[in-house]
Amino acid sequence: MVIPCCLRLILSDVWTLPCLHHFLLEFLGTTLFLSASLSAVLMLPAAAGRSGLDVMSAGNPRNLSHQRDLSPLSSALDMSGIVPVSPACPLQVALVFGLSVAMAAVCVGGKTHLNPAVTVAMALTLRLRLWRAALYVIGQLLGGVASAALLLGLTRDVTPVVNQVRLIQDVSPGVQLHQAVALEMLVTLQLVLVVLVTADVPLPPVVSPLLVGLAVSLGHLVAVSATGCGMNPARSFGPAVVTLDFNNHWVYWVGPGMGACLAVLLNDLLLRPRWCHPRDWLAELKHLYIPTEEQQQEAQ
């Protein structure tokens, strides 16, 4: 009797217009953000001609397996004037990702997360119910898949193998997996801390997206050459699903997840304590999850 009542309460909370509207905003915002930002990873107006392929092959061992496939495409690349972005352009990639996430946040609303790691942090800090967080994460992952499929579909006639390889994230040669996880944790930590600050401190509506965009750009400047800078599981999940390549994919879930959890502990317990006593935390937890008598009667 208790379980069906809880399920009805959860459904009554999720199946509401505001919750479904937020789900749609997460999907559209993530699609918009990743469609704009991943285009910087896929292609770049060439000034170096064929050298872009050489840099790309040297920067990622997975490209060596495609070397035979890439050779027939080199002449097409030279004729089209487009080559993949090489690791020599981290500043452009960082700027595009930072500006695109700020643009998407402004377009769909500052209360959207556009990142499963941020949504998990909001749930852990009791700012969001777990079932709503799960729904928002689903919307973000679907947005990641939609953006990757859209970009690969638009560029299928221009260097399809190259674009598919560059879209997928993987750990760079010489970087150990534990180092990649630690790096992803650190860049996600600073991003989630900035998001939590913008949620707690009253700021003008345009300032919060810009601060988050700067944090995203900083993370890419730090980690793009080592891991491709996931910092957002939706960014890694979409290309992995579209290309069916999940090599080392767990790094881009474990690292951001650990970073989000550590940011929650630092923010709410040390930097800006929200609870003076454990019973204060318990009272807020009960207020968030335990329904009132009126809600229980409506669910019965």
C-alpha positions as a printed NumPy array, in Angstrom:
array([[  0.   ,   0.   ,   0.   ],
       [  2.889,   2.348,   0.794],
       [  4.75 ,   1.731,  -2.459],
       [  1.774,   2.444,  -4.772],
       [  1.035,   5.575,  -2.765],
       [  4.637,   6.775,  -3.171],
       [  4.573,   6.005,  -6.881],
       [  1.386,   8.017,  -7.298],
       [  2.943,  10.908,  -5.404],
       [  6.034,  10.804,  -7.62 ],
       [  3.954,  10.66 , -10.788],
       [  1.75 ,  13.491,  -9.587],
       [  4.88 ,  15.578,  -9.022],
       [  6.56 ,  14.671, -12.322],
       [  3.48 ,  14.699, -14.534],
       [  2.907,  18.415, -14.182],
       [  3.24 ,  21.19 , -16.736],
       [  6.15 ,  22.984, -14.983],
       [  8.163,  19.758, -14.642],
       [  7.552,  18.657, -18.238],
       [  8.32 ,  22.173, -19.423],
       [ 11.66 ,  22.094, -17.584],
       [ 12.37 ,  18.671, -19.116],
       [ 11.79 ,  20.129, -22.584],
       [ 14.033,  23.109, -21.787],
       [ 16.826,  20.773, -20.673],
       [ 16.515,  18.814, -23.929],
       [ 16.395,  21.886, -26.176],
       [ 19.082,  23.758, -24.249],
       [ 21.498,  20.818, -24.281],
       [ 20.864,  20.236, -27.982],
       [ 21.485,  23.909, -28.743],
       [ 24.591,  24.086, -26.558],
       [ 26.227,  20.938, -27.907],
       [ 25.261,  21.559, -31.529],
       [ 27.031,  24.916, -31.398],
       [ 30.046,  23.779, -29.392],
       [ 30.734,  20.417, -31.037],
       [ 30.928,  22.122, -34.417],
       [ 34.252,  23.56 , -33.209],
       [ 35.504,  20.03 , -32.593],
       [ 34.376,  18.753, -35.973],
       [ 35.803,  21.254, -38.435],
       [ 37.745,  24.466, -38.794],
       [ 38.494,  26.682, -41.818],
       [ 41.887,  25.409, -42.881],
       [ 45.031,  27.443, -43.034],
       [ 47.366,  24.5  , -42.808],
       [ 45.973,  22.278, -45.534],
       [ 46.938,  18.673, -45.171],
       [ 48.874,  19.244, -41.943],
       [ 45.67 ,  19.072, -39.896],
       [ 45.44 ,  15.355, -40.595],
       [ 49.023,  14.779, -39.501],
       [ 48.508,  16.601, -36.196],
       [ 45.276,  14.756, -35.58 ],
       [ 46.822,  11.34 , -36.205],
       [ 49.726,  12.155, -33.897],
       [ 47.4  ,  13.35 , -31.146],
       [ 45.152,  10.311, -30.878],
       [ 46.131,   6.665, -31.421],
       [ 42.59 ,   5.719, -32.448],
       [ 43.21 ,   7.673, -35.662],
       [ 46.03 ,   5.315, -36.661],
       [ 43.484,   2.573, -37.206],
       [ 41.665,   4.885, -39.619],
       [ 44.803,   6.008, -41.461],
       [ 43.942,   3.938, -44.51 ],
       [ 40.431,   5.377, -44.526],
       [ 41.646,   8.952, -44.153],
       [ 44.118,   8.904, -47.033],
       [ 41.469,   8.925, -49.791],
       [ 39.799,  11.837, -48.01 ],
       [ 42.864,  14.079, -47.882],
       [ 42.395,  15.411, -51.39 ],
       [ 38.737,  16.15 , -50.662],
       [ 39.763,  18.009, -47.53 ],
       [ 42.227,  20.136, -49.459],
       [ 39.608,  20.942, -52.094],
       [ 36.893,  21.793, -49.566],
       [ 39.196,  23.927, -47.417],
       [ 38.045,  22.172, -44.242],
       [ 40.139,  20.068, -41.893],
       [ 39.434,  18.732, -38.411],
       [ 40.373,  20.83 , -35.421],
       [ 43.795,  19.862, -34.178],
       [ 45.037,  19.93 , -30.576],
       [ 46.899,  23.117, -31.583],
       [ 43.61 ,  25.063, -31.307],
       [ 42.589,  24.655, -27.626],
       [ 41.771,  28.333, -27.231],
       [ 39.184,  28.282, -29.994],
       [ 37.536,  25.137, -28.628],
       [ 37.489,  26.609, -25.091],
       [ 35.943,  29.858, -26.289],
       [ 33.306,  28.115, -28.375],
       [ 32.237,  25.814, -25.541],
       [ 32.128,  28.648, -23.005],
       [ 30.22 ,  31.028, -25.256],
       [ 27.793,  28.362, -26.455],
       [ 26.816,  27.238, -22.947],
       [ 26.286,  30.872, -21.942],
       [ 24.197,  31.455, -25.077],
       [ 22.078,  28.353, -24.471],
       [ 21.525,  29.243, -20.806],
       [ 20.359,  32.732, -21.756],
       [ 18.046,  31.39 , -24.463],
       [ 16.283,  28.672, -22.447],
       [ 16.497,  30.258, -19.013],
       [ 19.084,  30.539, -16.279],
       [ 17.508,  27.809, -14.126],
       [ 18.38 ,  25.044, -16.584],
       [ 21.406,  22.852, -15.895],
       [ 22.392,  21.445, -19.342],
       [ 24.719,  19.031, -17.556],
       [ 23.917,  15.801, -15.648],
       [ 26.736,  16.513, -13.176],
       [ 25.125,  19.842, -12.26 ],
       [ 21.713,  18.205, -11.931],
       [ 23.143,  15.548,  -9.612],
       [ 24.723,  18.288,  -7.503],
       [ 21.376,  20.077,  -7.254],
       [ 19.721,  16.864,  -6.076],
       [ 22.448,  16.175,  -3.495],
       [ 22.124,  19.686,  -2.072],
       [ 18.358,  19.207,  -1.606],
       [ 17.542,  21.832,  -4.218],
       [ 15.823,  19.267,  -6.43 ],
       [ 13.922,  16.021,  -5.889],
       [ 15.636,  12.875,  -7.128],
       [ 12.88 ,  11.866,  -9.529],
       [ 12.864,  15.291, -11.131],
       [ 16.644,  15.148, -11.381],
       [ 16.389,  11.775, -13.159],
       [ 13.888,  13.223, -15.634],
       [ 16.106,  16.233, -16.343],
       [ 19.163,  14.011, -16.856],
       [ 17.211,  11.953, -19.399],
       [ 16.377,  15.147, -21.268],
       [ 20.027,  16.212, -21.252],
       [ 21.23 ,  12.824, -22.529],
       [ 18.629,  12.88 , -25.292],
       [ 19.838,  16.36 , -26.195],
       [ 23.403,  15.074, -26.423],
       [ 22.343,  12.261, -28.744],
       [ 20.263,  14.624, -30.885],
       [ 23.104,  17.126, -31.304],
       [ 25.658,  14.439, -32.216],
       [ 23.284,  12.826, -34.71 ],
       [ 22.469,  16.216, -36.238],
       [ 26.103,  17.198, -36.724],
       [ 27.162,  13.846, -38.132],
       [ 24.172,  13.916, -40.449],
       [ 25.024,  17.387, -41.717],
       [ 28.668,  16.467, -42.34 ],
       [ 28.174,  12.962, -43.712],
       [ 29.203,  14.093, -47.205],
       [ 32.335,  15.884, -45.979],
       [ 35.058,  13.767, -44.334],
       [ 32.637,  11.406, -42.55 ],
       [ 35.365,   9.217, -41.026],
       [ 37.399,  12.176, -39.806],
       [ 34.405,  13.888, -38.248],
       [ 33.268,  10.712, -36.542],
       [ 36.721,  10.185, -35.051],
       [ 37.082,  13.769, -33.844],
       [ 33.624,  13.841, -32.283],
       [ 34.38 ,  10.946, -29.934],
       [ 36.191,  11.694, -26.686],
       [ 39.056,   9.523, -25.557],
       [ 42.044,   9.741, -23.247],
       [ 45.147,  11.074, -24.998],
       [ 48.295,   8.927, -25.334],
       [ 50.521,   9.017, -22.273],
       [ 47.642,   9.918, -19.939],
       [ 46.755,   7.157, -17.479],
       [ 43.103,   6.431, -16.811],
       [ 43.349,   7.42 , -13.155],
       [ 44.926,  10.706, -14.217],
       [ 42.097,  11.272, -16.694],
       [ 39.507,  10.609, -13.981],
       [ 41.254,  13.015, -11.593],
       [ 41.443,  15.71 , -14.264],
       [ 37.776,  15.334, -15.168],
       [ 36.935,  15.484, -11.464],
       [ 38.864,  18.73 , -10.953],
       [ 37.431,  20.595, -13.951],
       [ 33.911,  19.479, -13.022],
       [ 34.529,  20.501,  -9.41 ],
       [ 35.242,  24.116, -10.342],
       [ 32.284,  24.222, -12.722],
       [ 29.794,  22.911, -10.158],
       [ 31.154,  25.272,  -7.493],
       [ 30.501,  28.22 ,  -9.813],
       [ 26.978,  26.951, -10.523],
       [ 26.236,  26.559,  -6.817],
       [ 27.522,  30.07 ,  -6.107],
       [ 25.295,  31.541,  -8.818],
       [ 22.361,  29.634,  -7.311],
       [ 22.989,  30.986,  -3.795],
       [ 24.132,  34.562,  -4.478],
       [ 21.649,  37.017,  -6.036],
       [ 23.083,  38.127,  -9.376],
       [ 21.741,  39.886, -12.476],
       [ 20.147,  37.405, -14.902],
       [ 22.89 ,  37.728, -17.528],
       [ 25.816,  37.433, -15.122],
       [ 25.208,  33.828, -14.059],
       [ 25.402,  32.327, -17.602],
       [ 28.567,  34.309, -18.289],
       [ 30.235,  33.026, -15.115],
       [ 29.279,  29.462, -15.98 ],
       [ 30.597,  29.982, -19.512],
       [ 33.927,  31.194, -18.125],
       [ 34.126,  28.09 , -15.915],
       [ 33.458,  25.864, -18.94 ],
       [ 36.154,  27.651, -20.956],
       [ 38.613,  27.303, -18.085],
       [ 37.932,  23.586, -17.844],
       [ 38.579,  23.131, -21.558],
       [ 41.825,  25.094, -21.411],
       [ 42.986,  22.767, -18.634],
       [ 41.823,  19.374, -19.896],
       [ 41.116,  19.518, -23.63 ],
       [ 44.561,  18.23 , -24.613],
       [ 44.481,  15.351, -22.111],
       [ 40.903,  14.043, -22.133],
       [ 39.069,  16.243, -24.607],
       [ 37.439,  17.779, -21.511],
       [ 34.168,  15.964, -20.908],
       [ 33.003,  17.806, -17.776],
       [ 29.493,  16.994, -19.009],
       [ 28.358,  13.357, -19.398],
       [ 25.764,  14.416, -21.982],
       [ 28.544,  15.769, -24.197],
       [ 30.328,  12.394, -24.054],
       [ 27.222,  10.202, -24.166],
       [ 25.745,  11.588, -27.396],
       [ 28.71 ,  10.894, -29.704],
       [ 29.323,   7.52 , -28.024],
       [ 25.753,   6.409, -28.74 ],
       [ 25.681,   7.729, -32.302],
       [ 29.019,   6.124, -33.209],
       [ 28.601,   3.069, -30.938],
       [ 32.077,   3.674, -29.522],
       [ 32.23 ,   3.475, -25.708],
       [ 35.999,   3.123, -25.34 ],
       [ 36.986,   4.525, -21.902],
       [ 33.523,   6.07 , -21.732],
       [ 33.267,   5.385, -18.014],
       [ 35.95 ,   8.031, -17.386],
       [ 33.516,  10.741, -18.49 ],
       [ 30.917,   9.577, -15.975],
       [ 33.049,   8.716, -12.945],
       [ 35.209,  11.851, -13.102],
       [ 32.359,  14.403, -13.382],
       [ 30.287,  12.455, -10.848],
       [ 33.07 ,  12.556,  -8.271],
       [ 33.679,  16.229,  -9.022],
       [ 30.005,  17.06 ,  -8.468],
       [ 29.903,  15.202,  -5.137],
       [ 33.092,  16.865,  -3.911],
       [ 31.797,  20.294,  -4.933],
       [ 28.613,  19.69 ,  -2.928],
       [ 30.604,  18.811,   0.185],
       [ 32.92 ,  21.804,  -0.162],
       [ 30.155,  24.299,  -0.872],
       [ 27.51 ,  23.283,   1.653],
       [ 29.768,  22.18 ,   4.504],
       [ 32.831,  24.417,   4.258],
       [ 32.571,  27.403,   1.89 ],
       [ 28.933,  28.386,   2.474],
       [ 27.494,  26.171,   5.251],
       [ 23.743,  25.785,   4.952],
       [ 23.044,  23.765,   8.09 ],
       [ 24.211,  24.482,  11.629],
       [ 23.177,  21.064,  12.926],
       [ 22.456,  17.654,  11.37 ],
       [ 18.823,  17.924,  12.43 ],
       [ 18.503,  21.036,  10.239],
       [ 19.586,  18.971,   7.252],
       [ 17.162,  16.201,   8.258],
       [ 14.303,  18.664,   8.573],
       [ 14.969,  20.021,   5.067],
       [ 15.193,  16.475,   3.742],
       [ 11.818,  15.596,   5.248],
       [ 10.277,  18.778,   3.913],
       [ 11.501,  17.926,   0.411],
       [ 10.552,  14.255,   0.264],
       [  7.895,  13.451,   2.86 ],
       [  4.467,  14.482,   1.533],
       [  1.965,  16.372,   3.622],
       [ -1.276,  14.816,   4.828],
       [ -3.215,  16.581,   2.079],
       [ -0.881,  15.183,  -0.574],
       [ -1.186,  11.688,   0.906],
       [ -4.965,  11.908,   0.848],
       [ -4.917,  13.076,  -2.8  ],
       [ -2.689,  10.138,  -3.749],
       [ -4.937,   7.57 ,  -2.061]])
